[in-house]
Structures are given as structure tokens and as C-alpha cells.
Amino acid sequence: MKKLIFSLFAVFLLSNCLLGQTATADSISIVKLIERTESPDVNMEEASKLFDRAEKKSKEIKSKSLAAFVLMKRGDYLSYRNEFEKSIPYYESAAKLYKELNMLSEEAECYKEEAASYLFINRVTESLQLFFKAKELAEKAGNESLKARINNNIGSVYETLEDWDNAILYNEQALEYRIKTNDLKGMSSTYGNLGNVYYYQSQYEKANKYYYLSLKFAEEINDISKINSIESKIGSCFQEMGKLDSAIYYLDRTKKFYSTQKDTRYFNWCLVTAVLANTWLKKNDLARAGQYLDDCKECIRNIDNHDFKRSAYGMLSDYSQKKGDYKEALKYKGLQMEMIDSLTNESTIIENQRIAIRYEFNQKAKEDSLQYQLNLSKQEIISASYKNKMYLAIIAGILVLAVAGFGIARMRAIQRLKRHREIEGMRQNLAGDLHDDVGSTLSSIQIISSLMGEKADDPKVKEAAQNISGLSNKVANGIREIVWELNPANDSLGAIVSQLRKLSSETLTPSEISFSFNEKINEPNKKISPELRKEMVMLFKEAINNARKYSNAEKVDISISEKKSVLKMKISDNGIGFDPESVKRGNGLNNMERRSKKMNASFSLESAKDSGTVIRLRIPLP
């Protein structure tokens, strides 16, 4: 993912360089320098020199965007090599430059990576602060993909802190963005994260439900690594549920895969081996269990993970006990207890962090979900003698807040209504003034210019008078449209559809293009905001103008229907059509797509040579 972002950003920098050919060459040079740092043959010292050269070049051409890019890639380089503390200042500096350039997504990306670095050095509070900062910027930028990744990160932090409710909350938020952008890889990852949350709470059936969803999307994109990772988790769930044959089926598959990937995925291989050993122990097949436990002994020597060692020592102790070797069983039990003591200390540190973070991020969590308050209420810190008083205080507080909230809401509603009426009055007055004053003046100009043209002997004067008449007529038409848009009486769905019918006639009839206009509106009095109304009308005008100018059509069919707060619009012609893939995209098509996004509408265009063109639009209504 980071390499993809790097490539896209490099293209962005090169395509937007405004400093001429020399600057473009320098931009290419900078990108190539950074690409060289990703080579495995380049050591830290050489990479540092390459980054210094890239930074110097970006300063020479005075490009802040390139300077920020170099700083961010330097932070990435250090974090790839586990130099997390060293990477932080570079992310901070890059974020400052992106802030100056108002590049919100890039600034958010820097904070996200900086937050990850803080998390790796166990500074969870700073990490969460930065993740929330990145989340806010991504929301302002409207970057759905980035919002999804940041919410996933926040969910993972809460997962490590065993704050399950918030872990679920942020992963579900991430999932919404993944589904909205049809990000299959991201959906697989987020479903897997939700499965992990339920697995750690020993809700194995629910965990497997999410794991299977994760597996489904991983298979759709043929992500072999993800498939095997999820299958190992499904196998672990089956083992915990006592469905040992199903567990062995999935675990054997992943063991074979990780055996071929042992150099790069050694820890995964060890984990699957340990779960398989435990599964065969539960089936009392000591021969098979012993084979896998021999591999576990190798893992104990090669990896420094207390949780894994605790589990492996426990299995070795059970295995030795079942074989009757009680001395060996006692030895492994002692080693297991040492690991448990070590993990107890780690758990205490994590628990202290969890309490501190819960306190510090209380308000933020309240803003994102009332679920956080439910978590706090579960703490049994109130002694029995004070419970009744506390309940009364809570009830009194809720009543006070409810009354205050009701009063504030009512006051705001009155203010909104008053403001709305003021705006409608202003719109009504402005529409009237434009119609009466400007409209009448333009009508006078048209009459005078027509008379001048008729009486003039000089051809140039006659031509000028005709031009004045034509221009004033064009302006008058524009004024009529503005008056229509400003008039609050036209804020209904029925009025808009009538205007679209009128526009169809005014646009197509002079060009001798016949048209049909079919409408089925269930709620003609439904109020539509001026903003939505404007985008709807402008997109429609763009579509029928394109049909008039370019289609060579003899007929245009227009159908508009409304049902369950969704307006469907279809505009089709029997013209010459075009190939959407090969035709040069002009402002017309780009404008229609841009306006549909503003309306949160779905937009599609179907066309082929000699087959006409069909435009479909689904607009959600308030």
C-alpha cells in the first residue's frame, strides 16, 4: 500500500510541477533518489546521503510539496527499519509543510504514520492523539479510504488495550467506509479485525462469522497470504470450540503454506505449529503432538515472545505429564510460571495505560459513541452505602440536562425558523427586483434595438442592433433562470420537474429534436434545498445540451420517477453514440460527474457507436 501511495504521489508531483523543464528534471531526479533508498543493497548511511541530496534539490527548486514528500519518505524509510523514534521528527516536519500547502490528506497521512511510530515505542497516549488528529483531517478532506485506514488503526489500539466496545466501534466505522468505496482488500482486513476482537473475548462462534466474511473477500481478490492468515484463525476458533477435526483441516492447510514461507513468516509458522500441537494433545494423539512440539522447541529458542513461550511451555508440560515423565513436566511447568509472572507485569502496565487513556480520551469517545459512557458505568467503584445517593444524583443530573437540552433545542429551532424566513424573504425580494427592474430594462433594450435595426440604412448599424437584441435576449433568458432559482415557491419537487420539462422543450424543440417526458412523482410538495435543486437542474441541462449538440439524435426520451426518497432520472437518445473509453473527456461529462458527487448521487453513462447514449441518475432526497 505504501509503495502504491509513493508511486501515485510521485506522479502527482511530476504532473503538477509548475517550474519549467529544469524543475521537472529535478523532480524526476528526487523521485529516483528516493527509489534507490528502497533497494536492499543500500545501507543506512548511503540512504541518509541519498535523502540529504533529495532534500537539497527540493530546496533548490523551492518546492514545499517535494520537500514534504522527501521528509515523509525519510520517515517511512526509518519506520520500515524499526527506527520508530527517529522517524517521528520527519513525519512532524512533513505534516507542517503539508499544512502550509493545505494538503489535508497528505497531512493526515503523516500524522497517521507518526501515530504508528509512537505506538511501536509503546507511547499509546501520543499515538491515539495523533490518530484522532489524522481522523479529523481525513474527514475534512473527504478521503474515504484514508478515513477507513485511520479508524482501523484506532480500533487496533483499543484492541491492544482490551477496550472491546471502542475497538468494535472504530472497526465498524472503518467497515462503513470500506463498503462505500468497494475496497475488497480493506473489507477483508476489517472483518478480520472484528473477528479478532470477538476471539479475544472468547466469543468464538461470533469471531468465526467475521473470519468467514474476511476469508470471502480475501478469496475474491486472491490474496494468498491473507487467506492463510484467516484460515489459521478459523482453525484456532474451531479448536477452542472443541471441533478438533475442523480445526486440523484449516491448520494443516496454513502450516503447509507457512512452511514454504518460513524465512519471511517464521512467527506465523510457529503460531500455527503450536495450535496444531495443542489440537493433537486434545485428541490424545501423543505421537502427532510430539512431532509438532519438537518444532515448538525450535521456536522457543529462536523467538522472544513471552506469550508464545508461556503457551508452548504449558503444552510441553501437559505432553510430558501424559507420557508419565513427571520430572520433565515439572520443569516445563516452572518455565511456564516464569513466563506468567513476566506477562503479569506486562498486563499491569497495559491495564494502567488503559485506565489513563480512558480518562484522557473520555470526551472524544463520548463524541463518537455513547457506548463509551456505558463502559465507564461498568466500573464498580461506588460502595454500597453511596449507591442510592449516586443514583439520585444521576437522575437529577439527567433531568437537569434534559430540561436544559430541550430549552436549548427549542431556542435553536426558533432561531433557525426565523433565519429561514428571513432568507426566504430576501430571496423573494431579490427575485422580484431582478424580474421587475432588470427584466424590464432588458425588454426595453430588446425593443429599442429591434426598432434601430428596422429603421437603420447602414448594414453595420443594422448588424450591431441585431447583435444587441440577441445578446439581451440571451441575458434575459439567464435572468429568468436565476429568478426561478431564487424564488422560494420553486423549492418543491413538483416545481423542479416542471422546470425540467420546460428546459427540455426550450432546448430540443428549436433543434427539431422530438422528445418524450414521462414523470411519476409521489410527493410533488416535498421540499428541496436550493443547493440540491441547483445541482439537479444544472446537471439535467448539461445532459440535454450534450444530446442537442453532439448526438445527431432525432429523439430524446426522458423519464423521471420518485419513490421512497429517491429520485431516478433517465435520459436516452437514438443518436450516433460514442466510445466512453476512447473519447476525450470534456467539461460536460466531468461537470455531470462532479455535480452528482455533490448530490451524493449515483451517476452512470452507457454509450456505444451507432447505439445512442443513456444517462442514469439516482439522487437521494431529504
VEXVEXDREN-998599 format. One record per residue (C-alpha): residue in one letter; chain; y, x, z. Coordinates in steps of 0.02 Angstrom, whole numbers, plus 50000, padded with zeros to 5 digits. Example, Ala and Ser with C-alpha at 12.3 -4.5 7.8 and 13.67 -1.06 7.14 Angstrom:
2
{node A A {49775 50615 50390}}
{node S A {49947 50684 50357}}
% end
This chain:
622
{node M A {50000 50000 50000}}
{node K A {50122 50140 50045}}
{node K A {50086 50228 49879}}
{node L A {50122 50066 49786}}
{node I A {50287 50044 49881}}
{node F A {50328 50226 49842}}
{node S A {50297 50200 49655}}
{node L A {50398 50039 49647}}
{node F A {50542 50118 49743}}
{node A A {50540 50269 49629}}
{node V A {50555 50154 49477}}
{node F A {50697 50062 49564}}
{node L A {50792 50223 49597}}
{node L A {50773 50286 49420}}
{node S A {50815 50121 49335}}
{node N A {50970 50093 49443}}
{node C A {51042 50267 49436}}
{node L A {51223 50249 49379}}
{node L A {51273 50432 49374}}
{node G A {51227 50476 49194}}
{node Q A {51090 50583 49118}}
{node T A {51110 50728 49239}}
{node A A {51091 50615 49389}}
{node T A {50940 50532 49309}}
{node A A {50859 50702 49284}}
{node D A {50897 50744 49466}}
{node S A {50818 50579 49521}}
{node I A {50660 50619 49423}}
{node S A {50660 50793 49499}}
{node I A {50674 50720 49676}}
{node V A {50530 50600 49647}}
{node K A {50421 50740 49578}}
{node L A {50460 50850 49728}}
{node I A {50405 50711 49846}}
{node E A {50248 50678 49743}}
{node R A {50200 50860 49765}}
{node T A {50204 50842 49955}}
{node E A {50058 50717 49941}}
{node S A {49942 50850 49870}}
{node P A {49807 50904 49994}}
{node D A {49840 51087 49944}}
{node V A {50018 51081 50012}}
{node N A {50031 51133 50194}}
{node M A {50162 51075 50319}}
{node E A {50279 51223 50288}}
{node E A {50276 51203 50099}}
{node A A {50302 51014 50114}}
{node S A {50452 51043 50228}}
{node K A {50531 51156 50096}}
{node L A {50500 51028 49960}}
{node F A {50581 50891 50064}}
{node D A {50729 51006 50101}}
{node R A {50754 51033 49914}}
{node A A {50741 50846 49880}}
{node E A {50866 50809 50018}}
{node K A {50986 50941 49950}}
{node K A {50976 50868 49773}}
{node S A {51009 50691 49835}}
{node K A {51166 50754 49924}}
{node E A {51223 50847 49768}}
{node I A {51222 50688 49663}}
{node K A {51295 50591 49812}}
{node S A {51163 50455 49805}}
{node K A {51138 50371 49975}}
{node S A {50989 50270 49912}}
{node L A {50900 50430 49857}}
{node A A {50945 50516 50021}}
{node A A {50873 50369 50119}}
{node F A {50717 50370 50010}}
{node V A {50687 50555 50043}}
{node L A {50710 50532 50231}}
{node M A {50589 50385 50235}}
{node K A {50457 50479 50134}}
{node R A {50477 50626 50253}}
{node G A {50442 50510 50399}}
{node D A {50290 50442 50306}}
{node Y A {50226 50618 50274}}
{node L A {50236 50662 50459}}
{node S A {50155 50499 50516}}
{node Y A {50011 50525 50392}}
{node R A {49979 50688 50480}}
{node N A {49988 50610 50653}}
{node E A {50155 50693 50691}}
{node F A {50220 50525 50751}}
{node E A {50356 50586 50869}}
{node K A {50429 50699 50734}}
{node S A {50431 50557 50607}}
{node I A {50543 50444 50714}}
{node P A {50714 50529 50682}}
{node Y A {50685 50523 50493}}
{node Y A {50649 50337 50496}}
{node E A {50805 50310 50604}}
{node S A {50915 50408 50483}}
{node A A {50844 50319 50331}}
{node A A {50872 50149 50414}}
{node K A {51056 50192 50447}}
{node L A {51085 50234 50263}}
{node Y A {50997 50077 50204}}
{node K A {51104 49977 50324}}
{node E A {51262 50050 50246}}
{node L A {51194 50002 50074}}
{node N A {51149 49826 50136}}
{node M A {50968 49853 50076}}
{node L A {50889 49737 50204}}
{node S A {50706 49751 50151}}
{node E A {50710 49941 50146}}
{node E A {50798 49948 50315}}
{node A A {50666 49831 50388}}
{node E A {50527 49940 50312}}
{node C A {50600 50093 50402}}
{node Y A {50605 50002 50570}}
{node K A {50427 49941 50543}}
{node E A {50362 50117 50513}}
{node E A {50464 50186 50659}}
{node A A {50390 50049 50770}}
{node A A {50214 50101 50715}}
{node S A {50252 50282 50762}}
{node Y A {50311 50228 50935}}
{node L A {50152 50126 50955}}
{node F A {50043 50277 50914}}
{node I A {50127 50378 51053}}
{node N A {50099 50232 51173}}
{node R A {50283 50182 51190}}
{node V A {50246 49997 51169}}
{node T A {50414 49929 51226}}
{node E A {50514 50028 51096}}
{node S A {50383 49981 50967}}
{node L A {50400 49794 50996}}
{node Q A {50590 49805 50999}}
{node L A {50589 49885 50827}}
{node F A {50457 49766 50757}}
{node F A {50565 49618 50809}}
{node K A {50718 49702 50732}}
{node A A {50622 49728 50570}}
{node K A {50563 49546 50576}}
{node E A {50742 49483 50588}}
{node L A {50797 49589 50439}}
{node A A {50647 49536 50334}}
{node E A {50688 49354 50370}}
{node K A {50869 49381 50315}}
{node A A {50808 49466 50156}}
{node G A {50684 49325 50124}}
{node N A {50547 49454 50093}}
{node E A {50387 49353 50120}}
{node S A {50268 49500 50100}}
{node L A {50363 49608 50225}}
{node K A {50377 49463 50349}}
{node A A {50188 49443 50341}}
{node R A {50155 49628 50375}}
{node I A {50278 49636 50519}}
{node N A {50206 49479 50601}}
{node N A {50033 49556 50583}}
{node N A {50096 49713 50670}}
{node I A {50172 49614 50813}}
{node G A {50010 49515 50831}}
{node S A {49911 49678 50840}}
{node V A {50025 49745 50978}}
{node Y A {49999 49587 51081}}
{node E A {49812 49601 51046}}
{node T A {49806 49776 51123}}
{node L A {49899 49706 51273}}
{node E A {49773 49563 51286}}
{node D A {49911 49435 51269}}
{node W A {49799 49322 51165}}
{node D A {49916 49174 51142}}
{node N A {50053 49280 51065}}
{node A A {49926 49381 50964}}
{node I A {49868 49216 50886}}
{node L A {50046 49152 50865}}
{node Y A {50108 49301 50763}}
{node N A {49949 49318 50660}}
{node E A {49960 49133 50615}}
{node Q A {50142 49159 50563}}
{node A A {50086 49306 50456}}
{node L A {49950 49197 50380}}
{node E A {50078 49066 50327}}
{node Y A {50173 49197 50228}}
{node R A {50012 49268 50155}}
{node I A {49958 49096 50092}}
{node K A {50133 49060 50025}}
{node T A {50131 49221 49920}}
{node N A {49945 49204 49875}}
{node D A {49913 49377 49948}}
{node L A {49722 49378 49949}}
{node K A {49709 49552 50025}}
{node G A {49833 49506 50161}}
{node M A {49743 49341 50196}}
{node S A {49579 49436 50217}}
{node S A {49663 49557 50338}}
{node T A {49749 49420 50442}}
{node Y A {49593 49311 50454}}
{node G A {49503 49468 50514}}
{node N A {49637 49497 50647}}
{node L A {49619 49318 50710}}
{node G A {49431 49344 50716}}
{node N A {49458 49499 50824}}
{node V A {49568 49403 50947}}
{node Y A {49432 49272 50975}}
{node Y A {49295 49405 50980}}
{node Y A {49384 49497 51121}}
{node Q A {49391 49332 51216}}
{node S A {49202 49312 51192}}
{node Q A {49227 49158 51080}}
{node Y A {49100 49222 50954}}
{node E A {49072 49064 50852}}
{node K A {49260 49043 50825}}
{node A A {49276 49228 50786}}
{node N A {49141 49215 50653}}
{node K A {49230 49066 50575}}
{node Y A {49381 49179 50542}}
{node Y A {49272 49328 50494}}
{node Y A {49187 49225 50358}}
{node L A {49358 49173 50290}}
{node S A {49409 49356 50290}}
{node L A {49247 49401 50200}}
{node K A {49277 49266 50069}}
{node F A {49445 49339 50015}}
{node A A {49383 49519 50027}}
{node E A {49243 49473 49905}}
{node E A {49367 49387 49788}}
{node I A {49464 49550 49768}}
{node N A {49305 49656 49779}}
{node D A {49370 49761 49924}}
{node I A {49206 49850 49965}}
{node S A {49275 49938 50119}}
{node K A {49343 49775 50193}}
{node I A {49181 49682 50152}}
{node N A {49079 49807 50252}}
{node S A {49202 49811 50396}}
{node I A {49197 49621 50412}}
{node E A {49007 49613 50393}}
{node S A {48988 49735 50538}}
{node K A {49096 49619 50645}}
{node I A {48995 49467 50593}}
{node G A {48838 49561 50642}}
{node S A {48914 49603 50813}}
{node C A {48954 49418 50841}}
{node F A {48776 49367 50799}}
{node Q A {48711 49498 50919}}
{node E A {48821 49432 51060}}
{node M A {48762 49254 51021}}
{node G A {48579 49311 51030}}
{node K A {48547 49282 50844}}
{node L A {48470 49453 50826}}
{node D A {48388 49439 50654}}
{node S A {48553 49382 50576}}
{node A A {48640 49525 50666}}
{node I A {48517 49653 50597}}
{node Y A {48539 49584 50420}}
{node Y A {48726 49615 50419}}
{node L A {48723 49775 50521}}
{node D A {48591 49858 50411}}
{node R A {48697 49824 50257}}
{node T A {48851 49905 50334}}
{node K A {48750 50051 50405}}
{node K A {48692 50095 50229}}
{node F A {48871 50088 50165}}
{node Y A {48944 50194 50305}}
{node S A {48803 50320 50285}}
{node T A {48872 50356 50110}}
{node Q A {49049 50366 50182}}
{node K A {49007 50468 50337}}
{node D A {49134 50606 50303}}
{node T A {49282 50486 50299}}
{node R A {49219 50342 50406}}
{node Y A {49119 50432 50540}}
{node F A {49182 50325 50685}}
{node N A {49135 50164 50591}}
{node W A {48961 50235 50561}}
{node C A {48945 50273 50747}}
{node L A {49000 50098 50798}}
{node V A {48876 50010 50682}}
{node T A {48738 50129 50739}}
{node A A {48773 50085 50921}}
{node V A {48771 49897 50889}}
{node L A {48606 49913 50793}}
{node A A {48532 50015 50937}}
{node N A {48583 49880 51060}}
{node T A {48512 49742 50948}}
{node W A {48340 49826 50938}}
{node L A {48346 49855 51126}}
{node K A {48371 49668 51149}}
{node K A {48220 49638 51036}}
{node N A {48123 49763 51146}}
{node D A {48079 49868 50993}}
{node L A {48098 50037 51080}}
{node A A {48042 50139 50929}}
{node R A {48181 50070 50818}}
{node A A {48307 50075 50960}}
{node G A {48264 50257 50994}}
{node Q A {48298 50306 50812}}
{node Y A {48474 50235 50821}}
{node L A {48506 50304 50995}}
{node D A {48470 50480 50931}}
{node D A {48614 50454 50810}}
{node C A {48720 50389 50956}}
{node K A {48691 50552 51049}}
{node E A {48765 50644 50900}}
{node C A {48915 50527 50903}}
{node I A {48943 50557 51090}}
{node R A {48955 50744 51055}}
{node N A {49074 50726 50908}}
{node I A {49197 50588 50955}}
{node D A {49312 50573 51105}}
{node N A {49316 50386 51137}}
{node H A {49284 50331 51316}}
{node D A {49243 50152 51272}}
{node F A {49111 50205 51145}}
{node K A {49037 50331 51265}}
{node R A {49027 50201 51405}}
{node S A {48932 50083 51292}}
{node A A {48817 50219 51222}}
{node Y A {48776 50289 51396}}
{node G A {48736 50113 51456}}
{node M A {48614 50087 51311}}
{node L A {48533 50258 51339}}
{node S A {48511 50213 51523}}
{node D A {48429 50045 51479}}
{node Y A {48319 50129 51348}}
{node S A {48260 50264 51471}}
{node Q A {48227 50132 51604}}
{node K A {48121 50027 51485}}
{node K A {48021 50183 51441}}
{node G A {47993 50219 51626}}
{node D A {48095 50379 51628}}
{node Y A {48198 50333 51782}}
{node K A {48270 50508 51808}}
{node E A {48345 50505 51633}}
{node A A {48404 50326 51659}}
{node L A {48494 50377 51820}}
{node K A {48578 50524 51731}}
{node Y A {48647 50412 51594}}
{node K A {48699 50280 51720}}
{node G A {48802 50412 51811}}
{node L A {48887 50464 51648}}
{node Q A {48921 50281 51610}}
{node M A {49005 50258 51780}}
{node E A {49118 50409 51746}}
{node M A {49174 50326 51584}}
{node I A {49201 50160 51676}}
{node D A {49313 50247 51804}}
{node S A {49412 50327 51663}}
{node L A {49429 50162 51572}}
{node T A {49482 50076 51733}}
{node N A {49630 50195 51745}}
{node E A {49674 50161 51562}}
{node S A {49660 49974 51591}}
{node T A {49778 49985 51739}}
{node I A {49907 50073 51630}}
{node I A {49888 49941 51493}}
{node E A {49900 49799 51620}}
{node N A {50061 49873 51690}}
{node Q A {50130 49886 51513}}
{node R A {50079 49707 51478}}
{node I A {50171 49642 51632}}
{node A A {50327 49745 51592}}
{node I A {50330 49691 51411}}
{node R A {50300 49510 51455}}
{node Y A {50453 49519 51568}}
{node E A {50562 49611 51441}}
{node F A {50517 49505 51289}}
{node N A {50512 49339 51381}}
{node Q A {50664 49268 51291}}
{node K A {50606 49323 51119}}
{node A A {50436 49246 51144}}
{node K A {50519 49083 51201}}
{node E A {50616 49078 51039}}
{node D A {50457 49099 50937}}
{node S A {50345 48983 51037}}
{node L A {50342 48878 51195}}
{node Q A {50165 48943 51213}}
{node Y A {50236 49096 51299}}
{node Q A {50300 48988 51440}}
{node L A {50125 48917 51462}}
{node N A {50060 49094 51482}}
{node L A {50187 49130 51618}}
{node S A {50143 48969 51709}}
{node K A {49961 49027 51723}}
{node Q A {50009 49165 51845}}
{node E A {49954 49111 52016}}
{node I A {50092 49196 52114}}
{node I A {50151 49048 52213}}
{node S A {50073 49023 52383}}
{node A A {50009 48850 52432}}
{node S A {50149 48822 52559}}
{node Y A {50283 48832 52424}}
{node K A {50196 48740 52282}}
{node N A {50266 48567 52318}}
{node K A {50444 48633 52333}}
{node M A {50420 48730 52172}}
{node Y A {50356 48576 52080}}
{node L A {50507 48475 52140}}
{node A A {50625 48614 52086}}
{node I A {50543 48622 51915}}
{node I A {50552 48432 51892}}
{node A A {50735 48432 51947}}
{node G A {50772 48576 51829}}
{node I A {50686 48488 51684}}
{node L A {50786 48329 51718}}
{node V A {50949 48426 51726}}
{node L A {50907 48518 51565}}
{node A A {50853 48356 51481}}
{node V A {51015 48268 51528}}
{node A A {51119 48418 51476}}
{node G A {51020 48438 51315}}
{node F A {51041 48254 51274}}
{node G A {51229 48265 51306}}
{node I A {51248 48422 51200}}
{node A A {51142 48349 51060}}
{node R A {51243 48188 51060}}
{node M A {51408 48283 51058}}
{node R A {51348 48391 50913}}
{node A A {51287 48239 50819}}
{node I A {51458 48156 50838}}
{node Q A {51544 48316 50781}}
{node R A {51428 48331 50631}}
{node L A {51458 48148 50583}}
{node K A {51646 48171 50600}}
{node R A {51642 48330 50496}}
{node H A {51531 48246 50367}}
{node R A {51654 48102 50350}}
{node E A {51799 48223 50333}}
{node I A {51708 48319 50196}}
{node E A {51663 48159 50104}}
{node G A {51845 48103 50114}}
{node M A {51903 48270 50044}}
{node R A {51775 48259 49904}}
{node Q A {51829 48081 49864}}
{node N A {52014 48130 49860}}
{node L A {51982 48285 49755}}
{node A A {51876 48187 49631}}
{node G A {52013 48056 49618}}
{node D A {52150 48186 49593}}
{node L A {52052 48275 49458}}
{node H A {52015 48112 49369}}
{node D A {52191 48041 49381}}
{node D A {52302 48194 49364}}
{node V A {52205 48324 49266}}
{node G A {52109 48193 49166}}
{node S A {52265 48101 49112}}
{node T A {52353 48264 49067}}
{node L A {52207 48318 48957}}
{node S A {52206 48146 48873}}
{node S A {52392 48169 48835}}
{node I A {52359 48341 48761}}
{node Q A {52221 48269 48651}}
{node I A {52335 48129 48586}}
{node I A {52482 48245 48553}}
{node S A {52376 48375 48464}}
{node S A {52295 48240 48356}}
{node L A {52466 48174 48305}}
{node M A {52528 48350 48269}}
{node G A {52377 48381 48159}}
{node E A {52402 48222 48061}}
{node K A {52589 48249 48028}}
{node A A {52587 48437 48001}}
{node D A {52606 48502 47823}}
{node D A {52567 48682 47866}}
{node P A {52375 48709 47863}}
{node K A {52388 48838 48004}}
{node V A {52479 48715 48116}}
{node K A {52352 48581 48073}}
{node E A {52207 48700 48114}}
{node A A {52289 48753 48279}}
{node A A {52315 48569 48326}}
{node Q A {52132 48533 48289}}
{node N A {52079 48682 48397}}
{node I A {52189 48621 48540}}
{node S A {52113 48448 48526}}
{node G A {51936 48518 48525}}
{node L A {51965 48632 48674}}
{node S A {52050 48497 48776}}
{node N A {51904 48380 48737}}
{node K A {51782 48515 48798}}
{node V A {51883 48541 48958}}
{node A A {51891 48352 48985}}
{node N A {51702 48341 48974}}
{node G A {51688 48482 49101}}
{node I A {51812 48395 49217}}
{node R A {51712 48233 49204}}
{node E A {51555 48326 49260}}
{node I A {51649 48406 49406}}
{node V A {51719 48236 49457}}
{node W A {51544 48165 49451}}
{node E A {51477 48306 49561}}
{node L A {51618 48289 49688}}
{node N A {51606 48100 49707}}
{node P A {51502 48059 49865}}
{node A A {51449 47896 49782}}
{node N A {51336 48002 49669}}
{node D A {51239 48080 49814}}
{node S A {51091 47963 49788}}
{node L A {50933 47999 49690}}
{node G A {50961 47847 49579}}
{node A A {51135 47909 49529}}
{node I A {51067 48080 49486}}
{node V A {50931 48008 49373}}
{node S A {51061 47900 49284}}
{node Q A {51167 48057 49256}}
{node L A {51016 48148 49184}}
{node R A {50986 48004 49064}}
{node K A {51169 48012 49010}}
{node L A {51162 48201 48987}}
{node S A {51006 48181 48878}}
{node S A {51096 48060 48764}}
{node E A {51256 48164 48754}}
{node T A {51160 48324 48716}}
{node L A {51020 48268 48599}}
{node T A {51091 48120 48501}}
{node P A {51232 48218 48411}}
{node S A {51098 48340 48351}}
{node E A {50994 48194 48282}}
{node I A {50852 48229 48404}}
{node S A {50768 48070 48465}}
{node F A {50714 48063 48646}}
{node S A {50620 47955 48769}}
{node F A {50671 47946 48951}}
{node N A {50544 47872 49074}}
{node E A {50581 47859 49258}}
{node K A {50487 47794 49410}}
{node I A {50592 47810 49567}}
{node N A {50530 47729 49729}}
{node E A {50683 47771 49835}}
{node P A {50839 47766 49724}}
{node N A {50953 47762 49878}}
{node K A {50881 47923 49951}}
{node K A {51024 48041 49995}}
{node I A {51025 48209 49906}}
{node S A {51133 48355 49964}}
{node P A {51271 48413 49844}}
{node E A {51190 48585 49833}}
{node L A {51020 48516 49782}}
{node R A {51100 48390 49664}}
{node K A {51198 48528 49576}}
{node E A {51047 48641 49551}}
{node M A {50943 48494 49488}}
{node V A {51072 48440 49358}}
{node M A {51110 48618 49300}}
{node L A {50926 48660 49276}}
{node F A {50899 48498 49178}}
{node K A {51050 48536 49067}}
{node E A {50982 48712 49035}}
{node A A {50813 48641 48983}}
{node I A {50877 48509 48860}}
{node N A {51008 48628 48789}}
{node N A {50869 48752 48752}}
{node A A {50772 48613 48666}}
{node R A {50926 48569 48562}}
{node K A {50969 48748 48514}}
{node Y A {50804 48836 48486}}
{node S A {50659 48714 48468}}
{node N A {50694 48635 48297}}
{node A A {50615 48482 48378}}
{node E A {50626 48306 48310}}
{node K A {50589 48225 48477}}
{node V A {50603 48266 48662}}
{node D A {50505 48169 48794}}
{node I A {50574 48165 48971}}
{node S A {50484 48090 49120}}
{node I A {50546 48087 49300}}
{node S A {50449 48017 49448}}
{node E A {50470 48019 49637}}
{node K A {50334 47993 49766}}
{node K A {50312 48049 49947}}
{node S A {50474 48151 49947}}
{node V A {50427 48250 49791}}
{node L A {50522 48233 49627}}
{node K A {50419 48276 49473}}
{node M A {50507 48316 49310}}
{node K A {50426 48348 49140}}
{node I A {50524 48394 48982}}
{node S A {50422 48419 48823}}
{node D A {50468 48439 48640}}
{node N A {50372 48442 48475}}
{node G A {50465 48595 48411}}
{node I A {50412 48765 48346}}
{node G A {50372 48835 48520}}
{node F A {50361 49021 48561}}
{node D A {50250 49151 48646}}
{node P A {50315 49168 48826}}
{node E A {50232 49340 48843}}
{node S A {50314 49420 48691}}
{node V A {50482 49332 48681}}
{node K A {50633 49421 48756}}
{node R A {50683 49330 48914}}
{node G A {50862 49268 48904}}
{node N A {50981 49200 49034}}
{node G A {50918 49022 49005}}
{node L A {50740 49048 49067}}
{node N A {50796 49166 49206}}
{node N A {50926 49039 49264}}
{node M A {50798 48899 49270}}
{node E A {50679 49005 49375}}
{node R A {50821 49058 49489}}
{node R A {50879 48879 49516}}
{node S A {50701 48819 49550}}
{node K A {50685 48951 49687}}
{node K A {50848 48892 49764}}
{node M A {50773 48717 49773}}
{node N A {50607 48783 49842}}
{node A A {50531 48701 49688}}
{node S A {50381 48750 49583}}
{node F A {50425 48786 49401}}
{node S A {50310 48810 49252}}
{node L A {50336 48832 49066}}
{node E A {50199 48812 48936}}
{node S A {50227 48854 48754}}
{node A A {50142 48925 48601}}
{node K A {50193 48949 48421}}
{node D A {50196 48784 48324}}
{node S A {50141 48689 48480}}
{node G A {50306 48643 48561}}
{node T A {50363 48679 48738}}
{node V A {50328 48592 48905}}
{node I A {50429 48621 49063}}
{node R A {50365 48553 49228}}
{node L A {50458 48549 49393}}
{node R A {50407 48490 49568}}
{node I A {50557 48475 49684}}
{node P A {50532 48440 49871}}
{node L A {50658 48309 49930}}
{node P A {50730 48292 50106}}
% end
